[in-house]
Amino acid sequence: MVRTVQRQDANSGSEWIFDATANDEYNAGNANYLEGVTSNTSINTAAGLLTWGKKVLAYYNHPRSNYTVTISPDFIAAIGDSVRVVDLEDDPQQALSSRVIQQVESEATPTSNSVVLGEFTTLALITPSLINSLENKLNTSISDLIQDALSDNTALVATILQPDGADWSSSESTKRFIGHVEIYGTDVTSYCEAPAFVWNVYNSSGSADTDFYTTHRNDGYLLELSKDELSSGSLTLSIDTDYISDTNVLEMNEDNGSNLFKYSLSDGSDDSYTGSVKAFQYVQPITSGTYEGYYIASRAYKDSPSTTVSLSVTHDYAVEFLLLDSSGTYQSSMVIDGSRHGADFGIQVVDDLPYIWTQVYDDSNYYISRVKYQVNTIVAVDKLTTYYKSTRHITCNYDATNNMVGIRLTYLGQLSVIDADELMNGSTELKYSILVTDFGYSLTDQTFQSFTVYGDYVLWDSGKVDMSDKRMLYCANLVTNSLVFSYEWELVDIAASNDVYEPETVYYDGTNLYAGFNVKNSTTSTDKVEYLQQYPLALRADSSVSFSDDDDSEDETE
């Protein structure tokens, strides 16, 4: 409650203004309101004083809060900067948007650096349900958001992310600078075409570097710059709203999908090794070489130390890879003695033969390996060249177009990429990483199945075999850490005659999405059919800005 002294005539005769809703919420509806008195000697009218008083009340009508956050030494945040904090200890968990109000820095012990975040701007509570519905919100309101950005210059916020830090070391030749765009707190980065990102360098006198501007006008959200390119001034990012599209960079649609094959596991007679009825965990097409048009599928061979199998394997777990022809007919198998159940893998064609990027396990540690497909052969993990040792469960995928290996750290929900050549040379430095939990995905309530990487994008699917959670497909941008879409599978044709359709494969090659499903006509049936579906999924074609000699000519005069 705030008292307005000598201005009762503008407030229906009352010298107080109050907020009954806030009193109910924060004062248990007590008849004795929490009172405060404030004054302003510069306002000369009753109406003006009342308006000012209402603003003051809105500032004090709820508990004030701030966060003291210990930061890494390379985290740069100045007073007044906007910062996001994900609070996993609060109930409910929340994401807060706030500003830095205090800094504590120590050159002697930089690990003790901290910032205090306070309510200089409204704290935005972002619940998982809101994140989960982001795609629907964007689909219905992207045009409205663009109009908001045009009419309100505070609506759009462009942020420059610096994954390589701000300080230059002697060994660094370039650094990455990444643009991220929000309108009223909604991430619209994936709707921004390349020319939407207007990069420039301004010197201390405020003059722009026109050469830098024209060189990078169509570079989009990612710049890789040398120190010399930034020597003339400070890097800035603005957004040209003419190039915020109504179309997402990737949009999933089942309408034009088709079935590539249905593979029955009813009797297992297809399998020369096991007669197994275990579901396919992942399927990927072979796009070139000797087996062009064929597929490789994976499934568990020995899925626990106590499992009895016909082959002589020495490790607790083993995985089987099956070679299928273009119609999905079994041709041959290969077993890796020392690997889990093959939830992900990737194919790289070398000298016309398929090599499989896969996770392997020696009963103690997990690794990534590249294994040549060998017909009807048992391959021991002890004989393989391994990379990226991990004590925790990992899986991997391979992007043949960009020669990148995707790595999933299971317990953390982390999806990352690393250059394949650098990995084979011993590097473990991940280029980009995201956490699936940042996009409304629950590690406890949803069942992660597989993932695929292509360029800047990672896609993953989920859905438990008992149909207890939604059949979902997600896509995120690894570079900008932005959700592109979250999509619930409809699968009208499959669902019409089957009660169980468990997502397994998700593989994307830049043109088509391949989706595999483990299908049963009832929850009690033991007959399984492995479906492989194909859906067109093309990246949006972006505009570009061109410059000609005419741009440098003087204006015509008459």
C-alpha positions in Angstrom: 0.0 0.0 0.0 1.4 3.5 -1.0 0.0 6.7 0.4 -0.6 9.7 -1.9 -0.6 12.8 0.3 -2.9 15.7 -0.5 -4.0 14.3 -3.8 -7.2 12.5 -2.7 -9.3 14.3 -5.3 -7.6 12.2 -8.1 -8.1 8.9 -6.3 -11.8 8.8 -5.5 -11.2 10.6 -2.2 -8.7 8.0 -0.9 -5.2 9.0 0.2 -4.1 5.4 -0.4 -3.6 3.2 -3.5 -3.4 -0.6 -2.9 -3.1 -4.0 -4.7 -5.6 -6.5 -3.3 -4.3 -9.3 -5.5 -0.7 -8.8 -4.3 -2.0 -8.6 -0.7 -3.8 -12.0 -1.1 -0.7 -13.6 -2.7 2.1 -12.3 -0.5 0.4 -11.2 2.7 -2.1 -14.1 3.0 -5.0 -11.7 2.5 -4.4 -10.0 5.8 -6.6 -7.0 6.5 -3.5 -5.1 7.7 -1.9 -4.3 4.4 1.9 -4.0 4.2 2.3 -0.2 4.0 4.8 2.1 2.5 5.1 5.9 2.1 6.9 7.6 -0.7 7.0 11.2 -2.0 7.7 13.2 -5.1 8.0 16.9 -4.9 8.5 17.5 -8.6 4.9 16.5 -9.6 2.4 19.3 -9.4 -0.9 17.6 -10.3 -3.0 15.1 -8.5 -3.5 13.0 -11.6 0.3 12.9 -12.3 1.0 12.0 -8.7 -1.5 9.2 -8.8 0.0 7.8 -12.1 3.5 7.9 -10.5 2.3 6.3 -7.4 0.8 3.3 -9.3 4.2 2.8 -11.0 5.9 2.8 -7.6 3.4 0.3 -6.2 4.0 -2.0 -9.2 7.7 -2.0 -8.3 7.1 -2.9 -4.6 4.0 -5.1 -4.8 6.0 -8.4 -5.0 9.1 -9.8 -3.3 12.4 -8.5 -4.8 15.0 -11.1 -5.6 18.5 -11.3 -7.0 21.0 -14.1 -7.8 24.6 -14.3 -6.9 26.3 -16.5 -9.5 29.8 -17.8 -9.5 31.1 -17.5 -13.1 33.9 -19.0 -15.1 37.0 -16.8 -15.7 36.2 -16.3 -19.4 32.6 -15.2 -18.7 32.4 -11.5 -19.6 29.4 -9.6 -18.3 29.3 -5.8 -17.7 27.0 -4.0 -15.3 23.6 -3.6 -17.1 24.1 -6.6 -19.4 21.2 -9.0 -19.8 21.9 -12.5 -18.5 19.9 -15.7 -18.4 20.0 -18.1 -15.5 18.5 -21.6 -15.4 17.6 -22.4 -11.7 17.3 -26.1 -11.4 17.1 -26.0 -7.6 13.9 -23.9 -7.4 10.5 -25.6 -7.4 9.3 -25.3 -10.1 12.6 -25.1 -12.1 12.8 -21.8 -13.9 14.7 -19.7 -16.4 15.3 -16.1 -15.5 16.1 -13.1 -17.7 17.8 -10.4 -15.6 20.6 -7.8 -15.6 23.9 -7.6 -13.9 23.8 -5.2 -11.0 27.1 -6.0 -9.3 30.4 -7.6 -10.2 33.1 -9.2 -8.1 36.4 -9.8 -9.9 39.7 -11.2 -8.7 42.8 -11.3 -10.8 44.5 -13.5 -8.2 41.7 -16.1 -8.0 39.6 -15.7 -11.1 37.6 -18.8 -10.2 36.0 -16.8 -7.5 34.6 -14.2 -9.9 30.8 -13.7 -9.4 28.0 -11.4 -10.6 24.8 -10.3 -8.8 21.7 -10.4 -11.0 18.7 -8.3 -10.1 15.3 -7.1 -11.3 16.4 -4.2 -13.4 14.2 -5.7 -16.0 11.2 -8.0 -15.5 12.2 -11.5 -14.6 10.7 -13.9 -17.2 9.6 -17.3 -16.0 9.9 -19.9 -18.7 8.4 -23.2 -17.8 9.0 -26.5 -19.7 5.5 -26.4 -20.9 6.0 -23.0 -22.5 9.2 -24.1 -24.1 7.5 -27.2 -25.4 4.8 -25.2 -27.1 7.3 -22.7 -28.6 6.9 -24.1 -32.1 3.1 -23.7 -32.0 3.5 -20.2 -30.7 5.9 -19.3 -33.5 3.7 -20.8 -36.2 0.8 -18.7 -35.2 2.5 -15.5 -34.3 5.8 -15.0 -36.1 4.2 -12.3 -38.3 2.9 -10.5 -35.2 6.3 -10.7 -33.5 7.9 -9.1 -36.6 5.4 -6.3 -36.4 6.1 -5.9 -32.7 9.8 -5.6 -33.5 9.0 -2.9 -36.1 6.8 -0.9 -33.8 8.7 -1.3 -30.6 12.5 -0.8 -30.7 12.8 -2.6 -27.3 11.0 -5.7 -28.5 13.9 -7.2 -30.5 17.1 -8.2 -28.7 20.2 -9.3 -30.7 23.0 -10.9 -28.7 26.5 -11.8 -29.8 27.7 -15.1 -28.3 31.4 -15.7 -28.0 32.1 -19.5 -27.5 35.9 -18.9 -27.8 35.9 -16.1 -25.1 36.9 -12.5 -25.5 40.7 -12.6 -24.8 43.1 -13.6 -27.5 45.9 -16.1 -26.9 49.1 -16.3 -29.0 47.9 -19.6 -30.5 44.5 -18.3 -31.7 44.2 -17.1 -35.3 40.4 -16.6 -35.4 37.4 -16.5 -33.0 33.8 -17.3 -33.6 31.0 -14.7 -33.1 27.4 -16.0 -33.1 24.2 -14.0 -33.5 21.1 -14.9 -31.5 17.8 -13.1 -31.9 14.7 -12.8 -29.7 11.5 -10.8 -29.9 9.8 -10.3 -26.5 11.8 -13.3 -25.2 10.8 -15.6 -28.0 13.8 -17.1 -29.9 13.3 -16.3 -33.6 16.9 -17.0 -34.7 15.8 -19.9 -37.0 13.4 -17.5 -38.8 16.1 -15.1 -39.6 17.6 -15.4 -43.1 21.3 -14.8 -43.5 21.0 -11.0 -44.5 19.0 -10.4 -41.3 22.3 -10.4 -39.4 23.9 -7.0 -40.1 27.5 -7.1 -38.7 29.7 -4.0 -38.5 32.8 -2.6 -36.8 32.8 0.9 -35.5 35.9 2.8 -34.5 36.2 5.1 -31.4 34.8 8.1 -33.3 31.7 6.2 -34.3 32.6 5.6 -38.0 31.6 2.3 -39.6 34.0 0.1 -41.5 32.2 -0.1 -44.8 34.5 -2.8 -46.2 33.8 -5.0 -43.2 30.1 -4.4 -43.7 30.0 -5.4 -47.3 32.3 -8.4 -46.8 30.1 -10.0 -44.1 26.7 -8.8 -45.3 25.5 -12.3 -46.2 27.4 -14.3 -43.6 24.4 -15.0 -41.4 24.5 -15.8 -37.7 28.2 -17.1 -37.6 31.3 -15.1 -38.2 34.9 -16.4 -37.8 37.2 -13.4 -37.6 40.9 -12.7 -37.1 42.2 -10.3 -34.6 43.3 -8.0 -37.4 39.7 -7.7 -38.7 38.6 -6.3 -35.3 41.6 -4.0 -34.8 39.8 -1.0 -36.1 37.0 -1.0 -33.6 34.1 -2.8 -31.8 32.0 -5.5 -33.4 28.2 -4.8 -33.5 25.2 -6.7 -34.6 21.9 -5.3 -35.7 18.9 -7.1 -37.3 17.3 -6.2 -40.6 13.7 -7.2 -40.0 13.0 -7.2 -43.7 14.8 -10.6 -43.7 13.0 -12.2 -40.8 11.0 -14.9 -42.7 7.5 -16.3 -42.0 9.1 -19.7 -42.8 11.3 -21.7 -40.4 14.7 -22.8 -41.6 13.4 -26.4 -41.3 9.7 -27.4 -41.1 8.6 -31.0 -40.6 5.6 -32.3 -42.5 4.5 -35.9 -42.9 2.2 -35.3 -45.9 4.7 -36.3 -48.5 6.3 -39.2 -46.6 6.7 -42.7 -48.0 7.5 -46.1 -46.7 10.9 -47.5 -47.9 10.5 -51.0 -46.4 8.8 -53.2 -43.8 11.1 -55.8 -42.2 9.3 -58.6 -40.3 11.0 -60.0 -37.2 8.3 -62.6 -36.6 10.6 -65.7 -36.9 14.1 -64.3 -37.2 15.0 -66.7 -40.1 16.6 -63.8 -41.8 19.5 -63.7 -39.4 22.4 -66.2 -40.0 23.8 -65.5 -36.5 21.1 -65.4 -33.9 17.6 -66.0 -35.2 17.0 -62.8 -33.2 13.7 -60.9 -32.9 15.3 -57.9 -31.4 14.2 -54.5 -32.8 16.3 -52.5 -35.2 17.8 -49.6 -33.2 19.1 -47.6 -36.1 19.0 -47.8 -39.9 20.9 -45.7 -42.4 21.2 -45.8 -46.2 24.5 -46.3 -48.0 24.7 -43.5 -50.5 27.7 -44.4 -52.7 30.2 -47.1 -53.4 29.8 -50.9 -53.8 26.6 -51.0 -51.8 25.0 -47.8 -53.0 21.2 -48.0 -52.3 21.6 -50.6 -49.6 21.0 -50.1 -45.9 22.8 -51.0 -42.7 20.7 -51.7 -39.6 21.8 -52.2 -36.0 20.4 -54.2 -33.1 21.5 -55.7 -29.8 23.2 -59.1 -30.1 24.2 -59.6 -26.5 22.3 -57.0 -24.4 23.4 -58.1 -20.9 26.2 -60.1 -19.4 23.8 -62.9 -18.7 22.4 -63.2 -22.2 23.0 -66.5 -23.9 24.1 -66.3 -27.5 25.2 -68.8 -30.1 28.4 -67.1 -31.1 31.5 -67.1 -28.9 31.9 -63.5 -27.6 34.2 -62.5 -24.8 32.7 -59.3 -23.6 29.6 -58.5 -21.6 27.8 -56.8 -24.6 27.8 -57.1 -28.3 26.0 -55.4 -31.2 25.0 -56.8 -34.6 25.0 -54.8 -37.9 22.9 -56.1 -40.7 23.4 -55.4 -44.4 20.0 -55.0 -46.2 19.5 -54.6 -50.0 17.5 -51.7 -51.5 14.2 -53.5 -50.8 15.1 -54.2 -47.2 16.0 -57.8 -47.6 18.7 -59.3 -45.3 22.1 -60.0 -47.0 24.7 -60.5 -44.2 25.7 -59.5 -40.7 28.7 -58.3 -38.7 29.0 -58.6 -34.9 31.2 -56.3 -32.8 32.2 -58.1 -29.6 32.3 -55.2 -27.1 29.5 -52.7 -27.8 26.0 -51.9 -26.6 22.8 -52.1 -28.6 23.5 -49.8 -31.5 21.2 -46.9 -30.7 23.1 -44.7 -33.1 25.8 -45.0 -35.7 27.0 -43.3 -38.9 28.3 -44.5 -42.3 31.3 -43.1 -44.1 32.2 -44.6 -47.4 36.0 -45.1 -47.9 37.3 -46.7 -51.1 33.8 -47.6 -52.1 33.2 -49.6 -48.8 31.1 -48.6 -45.8 32.8 -47.8 -42.6 30.6 -47.6 -39.5 31.2 -44.8 -36.9 29.9 -46.4 -33.7 30.2 -46.6 -29.9 32.2 -49.5 -28.5 32.6 -50.7 -24.9 35.3 -52.9 -23.4 33.4 -53.6 -20.2 35.0 -50.7 -18.4 35.0 -47.6 -20.7 33.2 -46.3 -23.7 34.9 -45.2 -26.9 34.1 -44.1 -30.5 35.5 -46.2 -33.3 35.3 -46.4 -37.1 34.8 -50.0 -38.2 34.9 -51.3 -41.8 31.9 -53.4 -42.5 33.0 -57.1 -42.8 30.6 -59.7 -44.1 29.6 -62.4 -41.6 32.5 -61.5 -39.3 33.0 -61.1 -35.6 35.1 -58.0 -34.8 36.6 -57.8 -31.3 36.7 -54.3 -29.7 40.3 -55.1 -28.5 41.5 -55.0 -32.2 39.9 -51.6 -33.0 41.4 -48.2 -33.1 39.4 -46.1 -30.5 38.9 -42.5 -29.9 37.2 -40.2 -27.3 37.4 -42.4 -24.1 34.5 -41.9 -21.7 33.6 -43.5 -18.4 30.0 -42.6 -19.0 27.7 -44.0 -21.6 28.0 -42.3 -25.0 26.7 -42.9 -28.5 27.7 -41.3 -31.8 26.5 -40.4 -35.3 28.3 -39.2 -38.5 27.6 -36.3 -40.9 29.2 -37.4 -44.2 28.6 -34.1 -45.9 30.5 -32.1 -43.4 32.8 -34.8 -42.0 31.6 -34.2 -38.4 31.0 -36.8 -35.7 28.0 -36.3 -33.3 28.5 -37.4 -29.7 25.7 -37.9 -27.2 26.6 -38.0 -23.5 23.6 -39.9 -22.2 23.3 -39.0 -18.5 23.7 -35.3 -19.1 21.5 -35.0 -22.2 24.3 -33.4 -24.1 24.6 -33.5 -27.9 27.8 -32.3 -29.5 29.9 -32.3 -32.7 33.6 -32.7 -33.3 35.5 -32.7 -36.6 36.1 -36.3 -37.6 39.7 -35.7 -38.8 40.6 -33.9 -35.5 39.0 -36.8 -33.6 41.1 -39.4 -35.4 44.2 -37.3 -34.6 43.5 -37.5 -30.9 41.4 -34.3 -30.2 38.6 -34.4 -27.8 37.7 -30.8 -28.1 34.0 -30.5 -29.0 33.1 -27.7 -31.5 29.5 -27.1 -30.4 27.3 -28.6 -27.7 23.7 -28.3 -26.5 21.6 -29.8 -23.7 18.3 -31.2 -24.8 16.8 -30.1 -21.5 17.2 -26.5 -22.6 14.4 -27.1 -25.1 11.7 -28.6 -22.9 12.9 -32.2 -23.2 12.7 -34.2 -19.9 15.4 -36.8 -19.2 13.1 -38.5 -16.7 9.6 -38.3 -18.3 10.7 -39.0 -22.0 12.5 -41.9 -23.6 15.4 -40.7 -25.8 15.9 -43.0 -28.8 18.4 -41.7 -31.4 19.9 -38.6 -32.9 21.5 -37.3 -36.1 23.7 -34.4 -37.0 23.9 -32.4 -40.2 25.7 -29.1 -40.6 24.7 -26.8 -37.8 21.6 -28.9 -36.9 20.9 -31.9 -34.6 17.7 -33.8 -34.6 16.6 -36.4 -32.0 13.5 -38.5 -31.4 11.8 -40.0 -28.3 9.0 -42.3 -27.3 8.8 -45.4 -25.1 7.8 -48.8 -26.5 4.8 -48.9 -24.0 3.3 -45.8 -25.7 3.3 -44.0 -22.3 4.9 -40.8 -23.6 4.5 -38.7 -26.8 6.2 -39.8 -30.1 8.4 -36.7 -30.5 10.9 -35.3 -33.0 13.1 -32.3 -32.1 15.5 -30.1 -34.1 17.9 -27.6 -32.7 20.7 -25.4 -34.0 24.0 -26.4 -32.4 25.7 -23.1 -33.2 23.0 -20.7 -31.9 21.6 -23.0 -29.2 18.1 -22.4 -30.6 15.1 -24.7 -30.9 14.1 -25.0 -34.6 11.1 -27.2 -34.0 9.5 -29.7 -31.7 7.1 -32.0 -33.6 4.7 -34.7 -32.4 4.5 -37.6 -34.9 1.0 -38.3 -36.3 1.8 -41.5 -38.3 -1.8 -41.8 -39.5 -1.2 -44.8 -41.7 0.9 -46.8 -39.2 -1.4 -45.9 -36.2 -4.5 -47.0 -38.1 -3.7 -50.7 -37.8 -1.1 -50.8 -35.0 -1.2 -50.0 -31.3 2.5 -49.8 -30.8 4.9 -47.6 -32.9 8.1 -46.9 -31.1 10.5 -44.3 -32.7 13.9 -45.7 -33.3 15.9 -44.2 -36.2 16.2 -40.6 -37.0 18.7 -39.8 -39.8 18.9 -36.6 -41.8 21.1 -36.1 -44.9 20.2 -32.4 -45.7 17.4 -33.4 -48.2 15.4 -36.3 -46.6 14.6 -37.4 -43.1 14.7 -41.1 -42.5 12.6 -42.3 -39.6 12.4 -45.9 -38.3 9.7 -47.4 -36.1 9.4 -50.6 -34.2 5.8 -51.6 -34.8 3.4 -54.1 -33.2 -0.3 -54.4 -33.9 -1.0 -54.8 -30.2 0.8 -54.3 -26.9 0.7 -58.1 -26.2 1.9 -59.2 -29.7 5.4 -60.7 -30.1 5.4 -60.1 -33.8 7.5 -57.0 -34.7 7.7 -55.2 -38.0 10.5 -52.6 -38.6 9.3 -49.7 -40.7 11.6 -47.3 -42.4 9.9 -44.1 -43.6 11.3 -41.2 -45.7 10.1 -37.6 -45.5 11.4 -34.6 -47.6 13.0 -32.1 -45.3 14.8 -29.3 -47.1 16.6 -26.3 -45.6 15.0 -22.9 -46.4 16.5 -21.1 -49.4 17.7 -17.7 -48.0 17.9 -14.4 -49.8 21.1 -12.5 -50.2 22.1 -8.9 -50.5 24.2 -7.9 -53.6 26.4 -4.9 -54.2 27.1 -3.4 -57.6 29.2 -0.5 -58.9 26.1 1.5 -59.0 26.0 1.5 -55.2 29.1 3.7 -55.3 27.9 6.2 -57.9 26.8 9.7 -57.0 23.1 10.6 -57.1 21.9 11.9 -60.4 21.1 15.6 -60.7 19.0 17.4 -63.2 
